């Protein structure tokens, strides 16, 4: 194996991907010119590889049009087949869908400048902003969802695989240029936003691994930008930084905004730099500005000379095309020699390419109002960003709620006020103006530096950096760079020094190489360590803190999170911290979950060290992907530990009825920042045995959020829980216990007597009961009464299949029972409870499992005589009502199947006689089918991904049919219409505006509840009553479905 010859830096950007390199012995930093298609069949070189990929239609490009020097680029970005096929099928009970479902045999993709050109002309075939999607924890980032909103005939790819494809393309281009020194054998630094959480960091590393780049190190982009400046000025650094005390690096790229603070000190006559603060993640950048201009242009467009009405909104694909046009217009209007206005034209399609074109004018005044004043207001009052639950949702991405970069900057500086003030010293108060009064006011106002961003401090209280480095493509516009510098100067009361970035497009990649050079002593270094502190939550709900109420008053409402500090901000890579003063009880062989959060600011009371018990402001923390697993003792097999074991084979039927808790051993936690820049957490046995368990973050298929008030494992469990568990053991446990049939039938009543009404059982209690039932699943086969009771209680206790620690693991264990079916298949009540169980837990089932249930749905309700001959032997018969409710609950099946099911439901709805009597059989049929249609056609599903909702064309078809019904007499029709017409803000899902207005008029005329009209008119959260009705029964207390 060859030794590394080069130091390589890769900027995997939202807009462009760049590679820079230098000889390993300290050579000059160079930018790699990437071979790429600039026209069909024409290859050119450029330092920027657009971070986009175009998926052409069959026959769109001539053979050979995609030929590259190393061969044709496949869907993976390199030569076809260069990436491993990441479509591995997941376990049926899990939610992971694999990175992509059909890489093998997929058509080729277009990369490079040609991809952007083709995408601008062909809506819906361009994959863009994969980096923003990679950091979007609200979707399965390993599922094939891009291009977002594309037609079914367009091949789709996951954000993970799209990111990997750009890296694979670079690898192929490099290896063609330097065949003796393959890229995978060089020392590589891959840059990421400083605000990326552990999930996004780990997925970035996984993308590199998929591209064949296994040994990479992560570096934060603002640091890389500063490294580039330091490297360029290394010979005169002392003079160039003379007098500087605090540098703000503002990195505003295409998709993200990133802030970092770097302290400057003088040591032995040379500057010593230390990174002291980073910001939280913001999906806010040039893409947002382009989108805002696109909305303006859309409103101004006049097709065929007629004013565009609200009902003629562009499709998601056409809006993406217009956004690309507005990006170019923005750059023209921000140039120093900008014209007064630019015409933006959107061509028609097909035979009306020219005749159906639309045009609009964008002016310099538009840029000033929207981009300058909208995204970079001067903000003289230093107001912090407004907190909103959700921001703009367009193209499926949740953009920052407040678009003002300068308000986010004020919040960032307020968050790091203590560290910034310490770095600035005597100059913190007034930027060198020397105002003692201002300094005193600032000191008083900063008594509690951890005050939340929403509590705007007086202007004098905000310590402002004296030096500014701008990076990111946004600041190529001189007006935007000047505006941010002017804002900071206004806050300081004195000019801010600007460090000029000569080439922001390549600075991050070059700075990544400079980082490598600094490690070898060839360039100045920045001391950094961990950008944030990490904490283990001791309870996951806000805790009243009387002692702090007086200090913070009503502003905080006294709510805090109790936690243990795991890793302090500034911890260096490779240095492990052992929490030797804290001991934890670790359960082996049972599901365990760890709730971790990170913070870029200090907790209440000041900086924390590993092991410190602290209280955290819930508004300041970033919740990390869960660490959830089943751990076993060293030497124990998975069967002994319960990991991956068939539920029917569990033998924990202990006579003491202890609910089968695994053994507990005392452990300590060890944490470290890995060399590649990710958090590592391990449990270390205290007994000196050397046993150690490394804990892994869950990165795929995140469980839907149950809200910040989700209860921890052991929260407020009833005093008589042990009695209840013993009774479950008596019914389903050891065979030697004499149990009468009457006792089995009264199990629910007995448990309610011990624990209270089951509708009030909270989620932690429900899951403890389910675990006990699962361990004794074999006991359900003893009689029909046993099976009915077990199925009913198990489904009730695991509903809705997600929302609590280790529910995915529970679902996986439960799914093992599916193939076996029921024991007492002739008992109609057993069959009904079987289907009720799967309907209740459907939210936790994977796509594969839901498709398996859909097959049974079809066999029971739709199979013709020929198909019945292929009926599975283990298929459990289901009534029409059971199947209808189940089919409507399958939200992870492909949208085309939902359209088919919805059409089938609508046929039966329209076959019911009009205006049935309220208590008639026909009315009950209406209610069943209309509820099912509401679930199947909902624009916002309860547990499924946004890309899996029924197509808007099908939704429009159903709404038009429902409009023929009398909603005053048939109330469920209005309910169904409201959910099918619900506004999401995502054009790929929303119905057309004229139809929306018609539905709103009909809802108003029928006297529908205000909540129904609100969800159709605007983007709102689902109220609890509607969520319960949509789910079909009461949800566990404390568990909210808001999506």
Buried (B, 14 or more C-beta within 10 A) or exposed (E): EEEEBBBBBBBBBBBBBBBBBBEBEEBEBBBBBBBBBBEBBEBBEBBBBBBBBBBBEEEBBEEEBBBBEBBBBBBBBBBBEBBBBBBEEBBBBBBBBBBBBBBEEBBBBBBBBBBBBBBBEBBBBBBBBBBBBBBBBBBBBBBBBBBBBBEEEBBBBBBBBBBBBBBBBBBBBBBBBBEEBBBBBBBBBBBBBBBBBBBBBBBBBBBBBBBBBEBBBBBBBBBBBBBBBBBBBBEEBEEBBEEBBBBBBBBBBBBBBBBBBBBBEBEEEEBBBBBBBBBBBBBBBBBBBBBBBBBBBBEBBEBEEEEBEEEBBBBBBBBBBBBBBBBEBBBBBBEEEBEEBBEBEBBEEEEEEEEBBBBBEBBBEBBBEBBBEBBBBBBEEBBBBEEEEEBBBBBBBBBBBBBBBBBBBBBBBBBBBBBBBBBBEEBBBBBBEEBEEBBEBBBEBBEBBBBBBBEBBEBBBBBBBBBBBBBBBBBBBEBBBBBBBBBBBBBBBBEBBBBEBEEBBBBBBBBBBBBBBBBEEBBBBBEBBBBBBBBBBBBBBBBEBEEBBEEBEEEBEBBBBBBBBBBBBBBEBEEBBBBEEBEBEBBBBBBBBBBBBBBBBBBBEEBBEBBBEBBBBBEBBBBBBBBBBBBBBEEBEEEEBBBBBEBEEBEBBBEEBEBBBBEEBEBBBBBBBBEBBBBBBBBBBBEEEEBEBEBEBBBBBBBBBBBBEBBBBEBEBBEBBBBBBBBBBBBBBEEEEEBEEEBBEBBEEBBBEBBEEBEEBBBBBBBBBBBBBBBBBBBBBBBBBBBBBBBBBBBBBBBBBBBBBBBBBBBBBBBBBBEEBBBBBEBEBBBBBBBBBBBBBBBBBBBBBBBBBBEBBBBBBEBEEEEEEEEEEEBBBBBEBBBBBBBBBBBBBBBEBBBBBBBBBBEBBEEBEEEBEEEEEBBBBBBBBBBBBBBBBBBBBBBBBBBBBBBBEBBBBBBEBBBEBEBBBBBBBBBBBBBBBBBBBBBBBBBBEEBBBBBBEBBEEBEBBEBBBBBBBEBBBBBEEBBBBBBBBEBBBBBBBBB
